[in-house]
Amino acid sequence: MKLALLSTQETESGATAVKFLVESLSFKDTSAAFIASQPDAERYFFNKARDGYESIGVNLDTYIDFESGFDETLMDRVLSKPIVHLSGGNTYRFLHSLKSRGLGEKMIKFAQSGGVFIGGVAE
């Protein structure tokens, strides 16, 4: 399992750590998805993360949250990406939503099959 937990990727050292991880994995596909810990209607946190990933050559191109407009097909697309970014925020709310949708096994299979989770802490 590949898991990176950062305080932030917005600092130089945070961005360097993510870049090192991504480069060490030698993915042919450098796209990524973003799972919000709670709805982010303005995509504020998604856009900040997207800018950070873009600076290291990763295309963060898919957004989902477990509460607002959740779609199982979109979740399958999220888990087809080599990298999934887990946003910081309310951990209890995130885990509750994850469990209530029965997504635990899918997330485990993603990690076991070589997928990478990268997560940050709440701001």
C-alpha positions, 0 to 999 in steps of 0.5 A: 500500500502506498499512502502519503500523509502531509500537513500540506502540499502547499509548502516547498517541502510538501510539494517536493515530497509529493513530487518525489512520491509520484516520480518514484512510482513511474506512472504512465498515467499522471492523472489524479482524482480528489475526494472531498471530506465534505462538500466544496461547492466553490471547489476552493480546496480542489482548485488549490490542490489542482494547482499544486499537482499541476506544478509537478506534472499531475493532472488533478481532473476529477472531483467527488464528495460523498454527500453532494451529488454522489454518483457511483459511476463517478466514484468508479472513475475516481478509483480508476486513477493512479492517484487519489487525493483525500482532502483534509477536513472533518475526519469523522464526517469523511469516514461516516460518509465513506462507511454509509456508502459502503466504499471501504472495500473499494478503497482497500482494493484500490490501494492493494492494486497499486493505487496511491492515496495522498492526503492532507490535514484540515486547514 
